[in-house]
Amino acid sequence: MLSYKESLKILKETNALLEGHFVLSSGLHSKEYIQCAKLLSHPNQANIICKSLSEKIKKNFKEIDMILSPAIGGIVVGYEIGRQLNVETLFAERVEGKLVLRRGFIIPKNSKVLIVEDVITTGKSAIECANLIKENNSVLLGYSCIIDRSSTDLLIKQKIISQVKFKIETYKPNELPNDLKNLKPSKPGSRNSSK
């Protein structure tokens, strides 16, 4: 398995770890942003990270019937983890603001389902996926992601299996440090992208 230092090196090499002034989907501001899409645009490096994460998942979960990921960020990670673990993989999509299963995807009753994401911050999307699992009378095994950015306001109460636990300091809009006030903010998250 990769160490924290080795994982961080790959994130920096692929420009997945960005520095600047960012407005997060929560409305908070930060000096750093993890853009997993940049990592995933480099298949060889993404494979290395996902292989390490797959090994951690295997250590924590003995039997997985299915992986569920939220669109859009979790799709590629979920697929790659599912491929490496040889497990069926589905994704949920946002329709009118709510995550739903489409495209003929179904979660069979009593399936043991692992939620896999690229980044977990507040856990909002992961909890929505957990609700889909419950609605389909199946078993939520737990949560996994490449980057765990969670803090004290995390909605998930279970352990998160991640490749990297990364703390990014955040600021309320009216409490920005001077160096951020002088930089034009950007909104890189997928929840902020236009349709």
C-alpha positions in Angstrom: 0.0 0.0 0.0 1.1 3.5 -0.7 2.1 5.8 2.2 0.6 9.2 2.8 3.7 10.8 1.4 3.7 8.7 -1.7 0.0 9.4 -2.3 0.4 13.1 -1.8 3.3 13.1 -4.3 1.0 11.6 -6.9 -1.7 14.1 -6.2 0.8 17.0 -6.7 2.4 15.5 -9.8 -1.1 15.2 -11.5 -2.1 18.7 -10.3 -4.9 17.1 -8.3 -3.9 19.2 -5.3 -4.5 22.8 -6.3 -3.4 26.0 -4.4 -5.1 29.4 -4.7 -8.5 30.8 -3.5 -11.4 28.4 -3.7 -15.1 28.6 -2.9 -16.2 25.1 -1.8 -19.6 23.6 -2.4 -20.4 24.3 1.3 -19.8 28.0 0.6 -16.7 28.1 2.7 -13.3 29.3 1.3 -10.0 27.6 1.3 -6.4 28.0 0.1 -6.2 24.4 -1.2 -8.5 22.2 -3.3 -8.4 18.6 -4.2 -9.5 18.1 -7.8 -9.6 14.3 -8.2 -10.6 14.7 -11.8 -7.0 15.8 -12.5 -5.7 12.6 -10.9 -8.2 10.5 -12.8 -7.1 12.0 -16.1 -3.8 10.2 -15.6 -4.8 6.5 -15.7 -1.4 5.1 -14.6 -1.2 7.3 -11.5 -4.9 6.8 -10.7 -4.4 3.0 -11.0 -1.6 3.2 -8.4 -3.8 5.1 -6.0 -6.9 2.9 -6.6 -4.8 -0.3 -6.2 -3.7 0.9 -2.8 -7.2 1.9 -1.8 -8.5 -1.5 -3.1 -6.0 -3.3 -0.8 -7.3 -1.2 2.2 -10.9 -2.0 1.3 -10.2 -5.8 1.1 -8.7 -5.6 4.6 -11.8 -4.0 6.0 -14.6 -5.7 4.0 -14.6 -9.4 3.4 -17.7 -9.7 1.2 -18.9 -6.9 -1.2 -21.7 -7.6 -3.6 -21.8 -4.2 -5.2 -20.3 -0.7 -5.3 -22.4 2.4 -5.5 -20.9 5.8 -6.4 -22.5 9.2 -6.7 -22.2 11.0 -10.1 -20.1 12.6 -11.3 -17.0 12.6 -9.2 -17.4 9.1 -7.9 -18.1 7.3 -11.2 -14.5 6.7 -12.4 -13.2 5.8 -8.9 -16.2 3.5 -8.3 -15.6 1.8 -11.6 -11.9 1.3 -11.1 -12.3 0.0 -7.5 -15.1 -2.3 -8.8 -12.8 -3.5 -11.6 -9.9 -4.2 -9.3 -12.2 -6.0 -6.8 -14.2 -7.8 -9.5 -17.4 -6.3 -8.1 -20.5 -5.0 -10.0 -20.5 -1.2 -9.9 -23.4 1.3 -10.2 -23.7 5.0 -10.0 -26.5 7.4 -8.9 -27.2 10.6 -10.7 -28.8 13.8 -9.6 -32.3 14.4 -11.0 -34.0 17.6 -9.8 -31.5 17.9 -7.0 -31.8 14.3 -5.7 -29.6 11.3 -6.3 -31.5 8.5 -8.0 -30.7 5.2 -9.8 -31.3 5.5 -13.5 -30.2 3.6 -16.7 -31.8 0.4 -15.5 -29.5 0.1 -12.4 -31.0 -1.8 -9.5 -29.7 -2.9 -6.1 -31.0 -6.4 -5.5 -32.6 -6.9 -2.0 -30.1 -7.9 0.7 -27.0 -6.9 -1.4 -23.9 -5.9 0.6 -23.1 -2.5 -0.9 -20.0 -0.3 -0.4 -20.2 3.4 -1.3 -17.1 4.6 -3.1 -16.4 8.3 -3.9 -13.5 10.4 -5.1 -13.6 12.9 -2.2 -15.7 13.0 1.0 -16.0 16.4 2.6 -19.4 16.7 4.4 -20.7 13.3 3.3 -23.9 14.7 1.8 -23.7 12.6 -1.5 -22.5 9.5 0.4 -25.5 9.7 2.8 -27.8 10.1 -0.2 -26.3 6.9 -1.6 -26.8 5.2 1.7 -30.5 6.1 1.6 -30.8 4.5 -1.8 -29.3 1.3 -0.4 -31.8 1.3 2.5 -34.7 2.1 0.1 -33.7 -1.0 -1.8 -33.6 -3.2 1.4 -29.9 -3.8 1.2 -27.0 -3.6 3.5 -24.7 -0.6 3.7 -21.2 -2.0 4.3 -19.5 1.4 4.7 -17.8 4.3 2.9 -14.6 4.6 0.9 -12.8 7.3 -1.0 -9.5 8.4 -2.4 -9.5 11.6 -0.3 -11.2 12.0 3.1 -11.5 15.8 3.6 -14.1 15.4 6.4 -14.1 17.5 9.5 -16.3 17.8 12.6 -19.5 18.6 10.6 -19.3 15.2 8.8 -22.7 13.6 8.3 -21.2 10.1 8.2 -20.8 8.4 11.6 -19.1 5.3 10.4 -15.4 4.8 9.6 -14.3 6.0 6.2 -11.7 3.9 4.4 -9.6 6.4 2.5 -6.3 6.5 0.7 -5.5 9.9 2.1 -7.0 11.8 5.0 -6.4 15.5 4.2 -7.2 18.5 6.3 -7.8 21.7 4.4 -8.4 24.8 6.5 -11.6 26.6 5.6 -12.9 30.1 6.2 -16.3 31.7 6.3 -16.7 34.4 3.6 -16.5 37.2 6.2 -13.4 35.7 8.0 -11.0 35.5 5.1 -7.3 35.9 5.8 -5.6 38.8 4.0 -3.8 36.6 1.5 -7.1 35.1 0.3 -8.8 38.5 0.1 -6.3 39.5 -2.5 -6.9 36.5 -4.8 -9.9 36.1 -7.1 -11.9 33.0 -5.9 -12.8 30.1 -8.2 -15.5 27.4 -7.7 -14.0 24.2 -9.0 -16.5 21.7 -7.6 -18.8 19.6 -9.8 -21.9 20.8 -7.8 -21.1 24.3 -9.0 -20.8 23.4 -12.6 -23.4 24.5 -15.1 -25.8 22.0 -16.7 
